[in-house]
């Protein structure tokens, strides 16, 4: 799948070296990852919801899928 944006690829790469492929909610500068980027990756099957945060139900806590890992190489 090559139809991902640079922002989506950058987001996915943040999980490549994390335990379980966990993806962050915030970038290295402390800015929130835009939900449209996370939803785009969800829609493409590159990430999956990991768990729902009862304190922040609108947060999209995700991890890489096998497809997302393959895309990263």
C-alpha positions, 0 to 999 in steps of 0.5 A, a space after each residue: 500500500 503506497 497511498 499513505 501520506 508522509 504524515 501517516 508514515 511518520 506516525 506509523 514509524 513512531 510505533 516501530 520500536 515500541 513494545 507491542 507497536 504502541 503508537 503515541 498520542 503526542 509527537 516528540 514536541 508534545 503536540 497531539 497527533 491529529 486525529 485525522 492521521 490516526 483515523 486514516 491509518 485505522 481506515 487503511 488497516 495499518 493500526 488498530 485500537 489497543 484499548 479505550 481510555 475511560 478518562 479520555 474516551 476520545 483518545 485513539 490509543 492504537 498499535 501497529 497491525 501486521 499490515 502496518 509493520 509490513 508497510 514500514 519494511 
